[in-house]
Amino acid sequence: ERVDGIRFMPGSDTNILCFVVAPNGNTVSQVNRLTESILQHLADSPNFAVSHTSLSLDNYTKLIGTGVSEWQGETDDEHLLVIRMVIMSPYLRDTETYEALTDEFIVELNAYLETEVH
């Protein structure tokens, strides 16, 4: 709710989040470019480590279609690049720590998106 356009892939594991930032109306190729940009920013950040997964249209037609329809976009590429984040902190059971880490990630992502998208 606190990151405009964030879309989580269904079926995430308990400690694995897969997501894209897809503003309404964007094509898959636009979302892929934004995802590449976010990945580069996070790779340069000392605060978070993320990886990515490329979902091919051949293997994930329904999943990609569901996502694209959620943001009223268009499928104009053969794959969807998603950010994959594995949460690996022994302190996540502590509510304050969990909220602090979540807040820190949201602030960093939003700050980057403000400069990139607007």
N, C-alpha and C positions, 0 to 999 in steps of 0.2 A: 504493500500500500504506500510505502514511503519512497519508492523509486518509480517514477512515471514510465510506463511501458514495459516493466519487467514481466517476463513470461516464463514460468517454471514448467519444465517438461513433466508430464504426468509419469507416475511410477518411480519417483525418486526413492532411493534407498534411505535408510535412517540417518546416515551421515554423508550422503552424496547428494549434492544439489546440481542440477543441470538447468541452465536458463539462458535466455537471450534478452536483450533490450530491443523491443520492436514497437516503435511508435505506430499508432493506427495509420493504416494505408500504405505502409512501407512494403516494398517488394522483398523477396527473400535475398536477392543480391544486395540490396541496401542494408538489410539486417546483418548479412555476412560481413560487409565492410565495417559496420559499426562494431560488430563482435570482434573482428580482427584488431580494431583500434583499441577497444577496451582491454583485450588480451595483452597488447603491447604495453599499455599504460600499467596494468597490474604486474606485468613482468618486470617493469622498471621500479615498482614500488617495493620498499622493504617490509611492508606491513602484511601483505597477503600473497600466497602462492596459489595459482589456479592452473588448470590445464584446459584442454578443449577436446571436443569430439565432433567429427563431421558425420552427419546423418545423411546417407544417400537416399535419393528419391526411390531408387530401385528397392531398397530394403525397408524404408520407413515412410512410405507414401501416406498411410493413414495418419501417423503421428505428425508429420510435417503439415498435412492438410488441415488437421485440427488446429495446430498452432497458427497457421496462416489465416484461417477463418476467424480465429479469436481476435487478431489485429486487423481484420478486413483488408488483408494484403493480397499479393499476387505471387504465385510460384513461377519465377523466371530463372531459376537456377536448378542444377541437378543435385544440390546438397544444401543442408542447413548446418551452419557452424554454431555449436552451442558451447557455452562456458561450463566447465565441470569443476566443481569446488568440493573437495573432500574436507570435512570438518574433523580435525584430529587434535582436540584439546582435552586433557584429562579434567579440565575445570569447567566443562560445559554444564555439569550438573548444578553448579553454583549459579543461581539466578542472576546475581549482579554481574558475574563474569560473562555469562551468556549474553545479557543485554548490552554490556559494554562492547563486546566483540561485534555484535550485530550492528550496534549504532556506529561503530568505527567504520565498518565496511560500507554501510549505507551512506555515511557522510563522504567517504572517499569516492564511491561510485557516482553519487550525485554531483559532487564538485567537478569531476571529470566530464560528466555528461553535460553540465552547464556550459563548459568551454567547447565541447565537441558538437553538440546538437544545436545550441542556440547561437 
